[in-house]
Amino acid sequence: MALEKVHHDTSPRARIRRRMRVAVDAVLRRAAARASPTSTSASTSTTRAASASRRATIGAVVVSSSSSDDAPRVSSRAASAARKHARAADAHAKDIKRVIDLDRAPERACVGYCARCATTHALTRTPAAERAAREVLSAITRAGRLDFDAPADEGGLFNLERVYARDGGKMIGVLVGVERSSGTARTLKAFSGQLFGTWRVHGWAPPVGALTHDTERYKIEHAKIKGLSDELARIEARENALREEVRDKAAASDDMVARCAAHVKEERERRRSLRAIGVDLEALETLEDESRASKRELAELKRARDAAVAPALAALAECQTLARELKSQRKALSRALQDEIWDSYRLPNLAGDIKPLREVFYPPIDAPPCGCGDCAAPKLLAYARALDIVPHSIAEFWLGAESPREFRVAGPDVYYGACRDKCHPILGHLLCDAR
């Protein structure tokens, strides 16, 4: 049986890609080797995410180096870029591992600074919270669905297998506390964000924000925004068609204008030559008449060209004006809806003092990050206050498919702290017991 000959790509682009891959892989291996045994899963996720970044970087550098004539110079630049990005990947991996290790500590489970009382408050992770988390996980596993508290399955919407699909993983939080009035121990559970497009699931903490996408008010305002977007899409399609029309008509006329202009130039050169050798007065007048006629013909062609595209240009200008107006209207509606959504996030502290999310976010910021207040920890604390439950401890774990992009892995006794960009800025208020 004949063996198929394998052809290796020896182009400059291929050589650059191989050099960058070797350099970045070496750094990633060193980062993984330095990871402690207790953080193997987290290090694996970090390596995967950095590898994805590496592939994007390699592709971007290689695409920009397509000329084989400049191969030595491009190769040197690419190697330098590879070293730079490899160092960045190494530093990124270290930072992520440090943050993960810090937040896995029990005392870092739920932490935030309260600007009102100038104090950092914390809710730790205790063995009782970890035990409650394992019980929740066992209940989910036994039932095969996350809505195991519901009397009936919601048509497979919350089946456990869905969280193991690509990008289906979910952070789960469990809070242990006691009812203030009776002293009865209570366990609350929450998922971050939405669960497969649903905010409210039986047995789980509700969202903090009242204006979610399934409310009537949101649907009405969103329909207005969508209507503007649909109308804008039609206007932009009309714009593209008009641009094509202008190009086609201009191109047809431009050919005639170019030929006439070339003819005018040739005639001008011919007349210049005749004048140089000397011609009589009558011949000179004839040459001047020819010049004026050629210029009139050229000007007439240009006027005809402009007249041919004028209606389309006017319609195009009208479309562009309308598109700007629609974009302005859509932006105003979107901003108003976003403000209304943020205003619906009312955060209670342990003493029952309720404040708007944007008022308690620390340090202050013009616009909180998207999803702020939707993570498991804020949901649990707000729900505990609504039920008059005093929180004692909290535990969060990842359920389902790993998420290298977010450095989240599932595993026995693998717990996480509340996120730093969305949770920490508001947890100080939620955990404060000052009125």
C-alpha positions in Angstrom: 0.0 0.0 0.0 1.4 3.3 -1.0 2.1 5.8 1.7 0.7 9.3 1.3 3.5 11.9 1.4 3.0 14.5 4.1 3.8 18.1 3.0 4.9 20.4 5.8 4.1 24.0 5.4 7.4 25.9 5.3 6.1 29.3 4.5 7.2 32.3 6.6 3.7 32.5 8.1 3.8 28.8 9.2 7.3 29.2 10.7 6.1 32.3 12.6 3.1 30.4 14.0 5.2 27.5 15.1 7.7 29.7 16.9 5.0 31.6 18.7 3.2 28.4 19.7 6.4 26.9 21.2 7.2 30.1 23.1 3.7 30.5 24.6 3.4 26.8 25.4 6.6 26.9 27.3 5.3 29.7 29.5 2.0 28.0 30.1 3.7 24.8 31.1 5.9 26.7 33.6 2.7 28.3 35.0 1.0 24.9 35.3 4.0 23.4 37.0 4.1 26.1 39.6 0.4 25.4 40.5 -0.2 23.8 43.9 -1.8 20.3 44.0 -4.9 21.7 45.6 -5.5 24.0 42.7 -5.0 21.6 39.8 -8.4 22.2 38.4 -8.2 25.9 38.6 -4.7 25.9 37.0 -6.1 23.7 34.2 -8.8 26.2 33.5 -6.3 29.1 33.6 -4.1 27.2 31.1 -7.0 26.6 28.8 -8.1 30.2 28.8 -4.6 31.5 28.2 -4.2 28.9 25.4 -7.3 30.4 23.8 -5.8 33.8 24.1 -2.6 32.5 22.6 -4.4 31.1 19.6 -6.1 34.4 18.9 -2.7 36.3 19.3 -0.9 33.9 17.0 -3.6 34.3 14.4 -3.6 38.1 14.6 0.2 38.3 14.2 0.4 35.8 11.4 -2.4 37.3 9.4 -0.5 40.6 9.4 2.7 39.0 8.0 1.7 37.9 4.5 4.7 39.1 2.5 7.4 36.5 2.0 9.9 39.2 0.9 9.8 40.7 4.4 10.0 37.3 6.1 13.2 37.9 8.2 11.9 41.3 9.5 8.4 39.9 10.1 9.8 36.8 11.8 11.8 38.9 14.2 8.7 41.1 15.0 6.5 38.1 15.5 9.0 36.4 17.8 9.2 39.6 19.9 5.4 39.8 20.0 5.3 36.1 21.0 7.6 36.7 23.9 5.6 39.8 25.0 2.3 37.9 24.8 3.8 34.9 26.5 4.9 37.1 29.4 1.4 38.6 29.6 -0.1 35.1 29.6 2.2 34.0 32.4 1.4 37.1 34.5 -2.3 36.6 33.8 -2.2 33.0 34.9 -0.4 34.0 38.1 -3.0 36.7 38.9 -5.9 34.4 38.3 -4.5 31.6 40.4 -3.8 34.1 43.2 -7.3 35.4 43.1 -8.8 32.0 43.0 -6.7 30.8 46.0 -7.6 33.9 48.0 -11.3 33.6 47.3 -11.4 29.9 48.1 -10.4 30.7 51.7 -13.5 30.4 54.1 -13.1 33.9 55.4 -13.2 35.3 51.9 -16.5 33.7 51.0 -18.6 36.9 51.1 -16.8 40.2 51.7 -17.5 43.8 51.1 -16.7 47.3 52.3 -19.6 49.5 53.5 -19.0 53.2 52.9 -21.8 54.2 55.3 -20.1 52.7 58.4 -16.6 52.6 57.0 -16.3 48.9 57.8 -15.4 45.8 55.9 -18.1 43.1 56.6 -17.8 39.4 55.9 -19.9 36.3 55.9 -17.6 33.2 56.2 -17.9 29.7 54.8 -18.3 27.2 57.6 -18.5 23.4 57.7 -22.3 23.8 58.2 -22.6 25.8 54.9 -20.4 23.3 53.1 -22.5 20.4 54.4 -25.7 22.3 53.2 -24.1 22.8 49.8 -23.4 19.1 49.5 -27.0 18.3 50.5 -28.3 20.6 47.8 -25.9 19.0 45.2 -27.1 15.6 46.3 -30.7 16.6 46.0 -30.1 17.9 42.5 -28.3 14.7 41.5 -31.0 12.4 42.8 -33.8 14.3 41.1 -31.9 14.8 37.9 -33.2 18.4 37.8 -32.5 21.7 39.5 -36.2 22.4 40.3 -36.3 19.4 42.6 -38.5 21.3 45.0 -41.2 21.8 42.4 -44.1 19.3 42.5 -43.7 18.5 38.8 -41.0 18.7 36.1 -41.2 21.8 34.0 -41.0 19.9 30.7 -37.3 19.2 31.1 -36.4 22.9 31.2 -34.2 22.5 34.3 -32.8 19.0 33.7 -29.4 18.5 35.3 -27.9 17.3 32.0 -28.3 20.8 30.6 -25.8 22.4 32.9 -23.2 20.0 31.5 -23.7 21.2 28.0 -21.3 23.8 26.5 -21.6 27.1 28.5 -24.3 25.5 30.6 -22.4 25.6 34.0 -23.9 27.6 36.8 -22.7 29.0 40.1 -24.8 27.8 43.0 -24.9 29.5 46.4 -26.2 28.1 49.7 -26.9 30.2 52.8 -27.3 28.9 56.3 -29.2 30.9 58.9 -31.9 31.0 61.5 -35.3 32.6 61.5 -35.2 35.7 63.7 -38.7 35.1 65.3 -38.5 31.3 65.9 -34.8 30.5 65.9 -35.5 27.7 63.4 -32.5 26.8 61.2 -33.1 27.6 57.5 -31.2 26.9 54.3 -31.6 29.0 51.2 -30.2 28.4 47.8 -29.7 30.6 44.7 -28.2 30.4 41.2 -26.3 33.2 39.6 -28.1 35.1 36.9 -30.9 33.3 35.0 -31.4 29.5 34.8 -31.8 28.7 31.1 -33.5 32.0 30.5 -35.7 31.9 33.6 -35.4 34.3 36.6 -37.8 32.6 39.0 -37.6 28.9 39.8 -39.6 27.2 42.5 -37.5 26.7 45.7 -34.7 29.1 44.7 -34.1 32.7 45.7 -35.8 35.2 43.4 -33.9 38.0 41.5 -33.0 41.1 43.4 -34.2 43.4 40.6 -37.9 43.7 40.1 -37.8 44.7 36.5 -36.7 41.5 34.7 -37.2 40.6 31.1 -40.3 38.5 31.9 -42.2 41.4 33.5 -44.9 43.2 31.5 -43.3 46.6 31.9 -40.0 45.4 30.5 -41.8 43.7 27.6 -43.6 46.9 26.6 -40.4 49.0 26.7 -38.3 46.4 25.0 -40.9 46.1 22.2 -40.5 49.8 21.5 -36.8 49.4 21.3 -37.1 46.4 19.1 -39.5 48.2 16.8 -36.9 51.0 16.4 -34.2 48.4 15.7 -36.3 46.7 13.0 -37.2 50.0 11.4 -33.5 51.0 11.5 -32.6 47.7 9.8 -35.0 48.5 7.0 -33.6 52.0 6.6 -30.0 50.7 6.6 -30.9 48.1 3.9 -32.4 51.0 1.9 -29.2 53.0 2.4 -27.1 50.1 1.1 -29.3 49.7 -2.0 -29.1 53.5 -2.7 -25.3 53.4 -2.3 -25.1 50.6 -4.9 -27.4 52.6 -7.2 -25.2 55.7 -6.9 -22.1 53.7 -7.5 -23.6 51.9 -10.6 -24.9 55.1 -12.2 -21.7 57.1 -11.4 -19.6 54.3 -12.8 -21.5 54.3 -16.1 -21.1 58.0 -16.4 -17.5 58.1 -15.1 -16.4 55.9 -18.1 -17.7 58.5 -20.6 -16.4 61.4 -18.6 -12.9 59.7 -18.4 -12.9 59.1 -22.1 -13.9 62.7 -22.9 -11.3 64.0 -20.5 -8.7 61.9 -22.1 -9.8 63.2 -25.6 -9.7 66.8 -24.3 -6.2 66.3 -23.1 -5.0 64.7 -26.4 -6.5 67.6 -28.3 -4.9 70.1 -26.0 -1.5 68.5 -26.6 -2.1 68.6 -30.3 -3.0 72.3 -30.3 0.0 73.1 -28.2 2.2 71.4 -30.8 0.6 73.2 -33.7 1.0 76.6 -31.9 4.7 75.8 -31.4 5.4 75.3 -35.1 3.3 78.3 -36.0 -0.1 78.4 -37.6 -2.1 81.2 -39.3 -4.8 83.2 -37.6 -7.7 81.3 -39.1 -6.2 78.0 -38.0 -5.6 79.3 -34.5 -9.2 80.4 -34.2 -10.3 76.9 -35.3 -8.1 75.4 -32.6 -9.7 77.7 -30.0 -13.2 76.7 -31.1 -12.2 73.0 -30.8 -10.9 73.7 -27.3 -14.1 75.4 -26.2 -16.3 72.7 -27.7 -14.3 69.9 -26.0 -14.6 71.7 -22.6 -18.4 72.2 -23.1 -18.8 68.5 -23.9 -16.9 67.5 -20.8 -18.9 69.8 -18.6 -22.1 68.6 -20.1 -21.2 65.0 -19.4 -20.4 65.9 -15.8 -23.7 67.7 -15.4 -25.5 64.6 -16.8 -23.7 62.4 -14.4 -24.6 64.5 -11.4 -28.2 64.7 -12.6 -28.4 60.9 -12.9 -27.2 60.3 -9.3 -28.9 63.4 -7.8 -32.2 61.6 -6.9 -30.5 58.7 -5.3 -28.1 61.0 -3.4 -31.1 63.0 -2.1 -32.8 59.8 -1.0 -29.6 58.5 0.6 -29.2 61.7 2.6 -32.8 61.4 3.7 -32.2 57.8 4.8 -29.1 58.8 6.7 -30.9 61.6 8.5 -33.7 59.2 9.5 -31.3 56.6 10.6 -29.6 59.1 12.9 -32.9 60.1 14.4 -33.9 56.4 15.0 -30.5 55.7 16.6 -31.0 58.7 18.9 -34.5 57.6 19.9 -33.3 54.0 20.5 -30.4 55.2 22.6 -32.7 57.3 24.7 -35.2 54.5 25.2 -32.5 52.0 26.0 -30.8 54.3 28.5 -34.2 55.1 30.2 -35.0 51.3 30.4 -31.5 50.6 31.8 -32.0 53.3 34.4 -35.4 51.9 35.3 -33.9 48.4 35.7 -31.1 49.7 38.0 -33.6 51.6 40.0 -35.6 48.4 40.5 -32.6 46.8 42.4 -33.4 47.7 46.0 -30.8 46.2 48.4 -31.7 45.7 52.0 -29.0 45.4 54.7 -29.2 43.2 57.7 -31.0 45.9 59.7 -33.6 46.3 57.0 -32.4 49.6 55.6 -33.2 49.5 51.8 -31.1 51.4 49.3 -30.8 51.6 45.5 -28.0 49.5 44.1 -26.3 52.4 42.5 -26.3 54.3 45.7 -24.5 51.7 47.7 -22.0 50.5 45.0 -18.5 51.2 46.3 -16.4 52.7 45.1 -18.9 54.9 43.3 -19.2 54.4 39.6 -21.3 56.0 36.8 -22.7 52.7 35.6 -22.4 49.4 37.5 -21.2 46.4 35.6 -23.8 44.4 33.7 -25.2 41.6 36.0 -24.4 43.4 39.2 -26.8 42.1 41.9 -27.6 39.0 39.9 -25.0 36.7 41.5 -25.9 34.0 44.1 -24.6 35.9 47.1 -26.6 39.1 46.7 -29.7 37.1 45.9 -29.3 35.0 49.1 -28.7 38.0 51.4 -31.7 39.9 50.0 -33.9 36.8 50.2 -32.8 36.1 53.7 -33.7 39.6 54.8 -37.1 39.3 53.1 -37.8 36.1 55.1 -36.4 37.6 58.3 -33.6 35.1 58.4 -30.3 36.0 60.1 -27.4 34.6 57.9 -24.7 32.6 59.6 -22.6 31.3 56.7 -22.5 30.9 53.0 -20.9 28.5 50.4 -20.8 28.7 46.6 -19.8 26.0 44.2 -19.8 25.5 40.4 -22.2 23.0 38.9 -21.9 21.6 35.4 -19.5 22.1 32.5 -16.3 23.8 33.3 -15.9 27.4 32.2 -12.3 28.2 31.4 -13.2 31.7 30.4 -14.4 32.4 33.9 -11.9 30.0 35.5 -14.7 27.9 37.1 -14.5 24.2 37.6 -16.7 21.7 39.4 -15.3 19.2 42.0 -15.8 17.8 45.4 -15.3 20.5 48.1 -14.3 23.1 45.5 -15.8 26.4 46.7 -15.6 29.9 45.5 -15.9 33.4 47.0 -18.3 36.0 45.7 -17.0 37.7 42.5 -14.9 40.8 42.9 -16.2 43.1 40.2 -20.0 42.7 40.7 -20.5 41.4 44.3 -17.8 42.9 46.5 -18.9 46.6 45.8 -22.4 45.9 47.1 -21.9 43.2 49.7 -20.6 45.7 52.3 -24.1 47.3 52.4 -25.9 43.9 52.3 -23.9 42.6 55.2 -24.1 45.8 57.3 -26.4 45.7 60.4 -26.4 49.5 61.0 -29.6 51.5 60.5 
